[in-house]
């Protein structure tokens, strides 16, 4: 019965959002394509079903989160960063509303979907006149249909919460003068799940504000740079505590970071990448598995998507970087945030399975950068 209630809640919120809410929170110049949101929701819902079936024969952290929430007697004792924050979020659904595991999977899957919606709205506010149309969809919309981001954000776990947090954060950054609440809420969620990614965004924010090439007024640049420095100083202690190191150099060959990556690499989710050099770690994190190291059917599907990523990256390098001065401040911030977050995550992704889950949370930033390159090339 609780699953039926969950379905009613999820579909009710979705249709209200599609028909009413998006028009109220979006930048006025955006023309909303309801058919895009319907297809996006359908893809996400189908991949939620696939992920739920996948957990029947494969170990999933979602089952552990549900079990820990079920066995806990004190909600606020669970309030902590990392894994326990997911248990903390699940607790009221399990112990107060008596939701089943299946209902929680549906609720958190919808949370992940909401993150992708906010990512898309932020992209549309900063990318104009995309030329490529297939079945009435632009290249931006087609990229958001790719399955990897949907699959890993469609369950009870860090993936859905991180996707939602990042989506809110960058939706807030897109019009930061008017969206302080979603900006702060998104940053808080990312901070509670993976504090080092907040630091990556703050560094990207500072660098992006410097290289905005006149797109931002000077006092906004100063304000953003000061906020990024202040925020980095605030979280750096937590980042060092989590990483177990005394340096924030993400390229440093630190024993504690390497040990963490090695521990993650012991699971049976793919090729061990903990001993790769820095360049190979970054390449593997973003662009693998490819067909030669795909372990199963899911790996083959992912390989197709990674080949698309390789094509997009070549376009950004060959065409986009030469015109970076034409990018607006938001896209530049997104680009540096993606690059620094990828460098940071590549250090602790012990194998391809871990890398797949973690990169899914930041790939929409990659899509934004590519689509900005396409739009500038077309409009030129």
N, C-alpha and C positions, 0 to 999 in steps of 0.2 A: 504493500500500500504506500509506503514512504517513497518508493521509486516512482510511482504514478504522480505523487505530489511534487517530486523533484522535476519530473518532466514538464508538468504544468507550469512550475515556477520558471524553468529555463526557457521554455517556448514563449511564455507570457512576457518575460523581460526582453527576449529577442525581438518580438514583433513590436513591442512598445518602443524599443530603441530604434529599430529600423524605420518606423513610421513617424516618430515624434522626436525622440531624444537627440538623435544625431543632428537634426536640423537646428536644434537649439544650442548645441555645444560646438558646432563646426564653424569655421571661418566662412563668412557670408558668400565669398566668391566660389565656393565649392559647389558643384552640381552633383548631388548624390545619386548614384546608380543603385537602385534597390535590387536589381537583378544580380549585381555583383555580390551584395551582402547575402542574398539567398544562396548563391552558389558557394560562397565562402563558408557559410554556416553548414551547408550540406556536406561539403568536403570534410570539415572539422568533425561533424557528427559521425560520419562514416568511419573516419580514422580513429575516433574515440571507441567505436565498436570493435575495430580491428585491434586496437591496443588492449581492450578488455579481453578479447579472445586470446591475444598474445600472452597475457599474464596467466592464462590457465595452464600453459605448458612451460612457462619461463619464469624464473625468479624476478620479482618486481619489488622495488622499495615501497610501492604504494600499500602493499599488504602489511608491511612492517609498520608504516605510519598509522594505519588503521588499528593494528593490534596494540601499539603503544598508547594510542588515544583511548582505546577501550579499557585498558588496564589501569589507567591513571585515575586517581581520586581527587587530585588538586589541580585545577586548571592553571593557576598562576605559577605553580612550581615548574611548569613546562616552558615558561616564557624565557627563551634564550635564543641566541642566533644559531644559524645553521639548521641541522636536521630537526632539532626540537621545536623550532619555530613552525615547521609544517605540522607537527603533532599538536602544537598549541592552537593553530588555526582549525585543525580537524576536531578538536575536543568538544566544542559546543554542539556541533552537528551530531556527534556520536553519543554524548552523554546527556545532552539537554533535549535534543530533538529526536533522539533514537533513530538516526539515519543509518541505513545499512552501508556496507562497503560499496555496493553497486551505486547507491545514491550519491555517496561522496565522490566516486569516480566521475559521475555525471556533473556534479556541481563544480568540481575543480577543472574539469575539461572546459566547461563554459567560461570559467575564469581565464583560462589560457586563450580561448577564442576572443574574449574581450580585449586582451592585450594586443592581439593581432589587429583588431578593429582600430584601436588607438594608434598603433603604428601606422596603419594605412591612412588615417585621417591626417596625421602629422606629415606624412609624405605628400599627400594631395595638396596640403597648404603651401608647400614649398617647391612643387614641381608642376610645370604648366605645359600644355600643348604637346602631350606625348603623341607621336605620329602613328605608332604601330597599332593597328586594330585587328583583332581576330575575334570573330563572333561578337563584335561590339565591345570587346574589352581591350584596354591599353596594355602595354608591356608591363606596367607596374601591377595592374590587377592580375595578369597572368602569373607573375612571379609570386604573388601572394597565394596562388593556388598550389604551389609546389608542396609536396606532402611532408617533408621532414619537419618543418616548423610546427605543423598541425599534430603530427604523430607524437612528438615528445612533449607537447604542451597539453595533451588530452587525458591527463590522469591525475590522481592524487599524488602530488610530489613537488619537487623544487621547480621542475620545468614549467608548469602552469603558473606558479606564483611569480617566477622570475620573468616570464614573458609578459604577464600582466603588469609587473612593476616597471619593466623597461618601457612598455608601451605607454603607460601613464607618464613616466618621467619625460620621454621625448615628446609626447603630446603637450605636456606642460611647457617644455623648452621652446616649442614651436611658436608660442605666443606667451612668453613668460611674464609679460607685463600684466596679463589678465588671468593667468592660470597657476597661481601659486599653490593652491591646494593639490591638484593632481600632480604637480611637480614634486612637492614635498612628500606626498603619499607614495608615489612611485619610487623616489629615492629611499624612503624608509623601508619599503618592502625589499628592494635590492640589497640594502644595507643589512637587513636581518637575515637574508638567505646567503648572500655571498658578498661580504663586506669589501673584498678586494676589487670587485667590479664597480662599486661606487667610486673607489679611488681612480680606476681607469677612466670612468666618465668625467670625473672632476679634472683629471689631467687633460683629457680630450677637450673639455670645456675651456680650460685655460689656453691651450695651444690654438684651438679654433677661434677664440676671441682675438688672438694676436694676428692670425692670418685671415681675417675677414675681408681684407682688401677694400675697406671703405663701405662695406655693406651694412655695417653697424655704426651708429654714431659713437664718437669717441668716449662719451661718458658711459654708454652701455658697455663698451669694451672694458673700460676701467672697472665698472661694477662687476661684470662677469668674471674678470680676471681675479679680482679681490675675493669674490665668493668662492671661486675654485681653489684659491690658495688657502683660504680659511677653512673650507670644507675638508681639503686634503690634510691639513694639520689636525683637524678634529678626528678623522678616521684612521690616521696612519698608525696610531698605537694599537688599534684593534686589528689592523691588517698584519702588523708584525707579530702580534700575539697568536693569531690564527695560523700564520705561516711558520711560526716557530723559528724565526730568523731575526737578525738585527740589521737587515738591509732591505730596501725596497727595490733594488735593482732586479728587474724581472729577467734579465739576461745573465744574472750571476749564477755560477755553478754551485748553488748552496746545498749542503748535505741534507738539511731538513726538507727542503722542497723536493729534492730528488727522492728522498725516502718516501714522501707522501705519494709522489707519482708512481714509484715502484709498487707501493701497496695497492694503489688503484689498478695497476697493470696486472695484478695477480688474478683478477676476475676473468671469467671465460667469455668476455664480450668482444674479443677481437685481437688485433695485432698489438703487441707491446711496443710502445713508442717512447718509453721513458728514457732510453739510452741514446736517442737520436740527438744530432746537433741542433742548434737553435733554428737554423733555416729549415731543416727537415721537419722539426716539430711544428713550426708555423704552417708550412705547406701541408703537412699531414692533417693538422687540425682543421684547416679550411677546405681542402680539396680531396680528401680521402674518406672512405675507401673508393678506389677505382676498380675497374673490372678484374684486374689481375689479383687483387687481394680481397675480393668480395666473398665472404664465407658462406652465404646462403642467398635465397631469393630476395630477402630484405636488403642484403648487401648489393645485389644487382640493381634493384630499384634505386637505392641510394647512390650508386655509381653513376647512373644516368643523370641524376640531379647534380652530382659533383662535376660532371663534364660541363653542364650548363654553367656552374659557378666558374670553372676555368675560362670559358668563353667570355663571361661577363668581366672577369678580372683582366683579361687581355685587352678588352675594349677600354676599361678604365685606365690601364697603364698607357696604352698607345694613343688614346684620344683624349681622355679626361684630364690627366695630370697636367698636360700642357695648357689646359684652360681652367686650372683651379682658381685663377683669379676671377673667373666669372661665376663661381659657385657662391651661393649666399651663405651667411654665417651659420645657419642651422645645418646645412649639408656638410660644411667643413667640420663642425663639431661632431656630427655623426660619423664622418670618415675617420677622424682621429680617435674617437671613442671606440669604434669597431677595431681599428688597428691595435690600439693599446690593450683592449680587452682580449683580443685574440692572442697577443703575445703573452699576456698573463695566464690565460686559461691553457695555452699550449704547454706551459711549464708543468702543470699538475694533471693534465689529461693522460693517465697512465696507459690507455689503449684506445683503439678506434671507437669502441662502444661508448666510453666516457666522452670522447671528443664529439661524437654525433649528438649526444644529449645537450652538451653545453653550448655548442656552436649554434644550435637551433634557436637559442634565446636571443642571439645578436644578429642573425642573418638578415632580418628586415632592414637593419642599418646599411648593409651591403647592397640590398635591393634599391634603397633610396639613392645611394651614390651613383649606381649604374644608371638609373632612370634619369637622374639629373644630367649625366653626361649625354644621354640620348636626346633629351629635350633641348639642351644647348646646341648640340650638333644640328638638330632639325631646324631650330629657330635661326641659327646662323645663316 
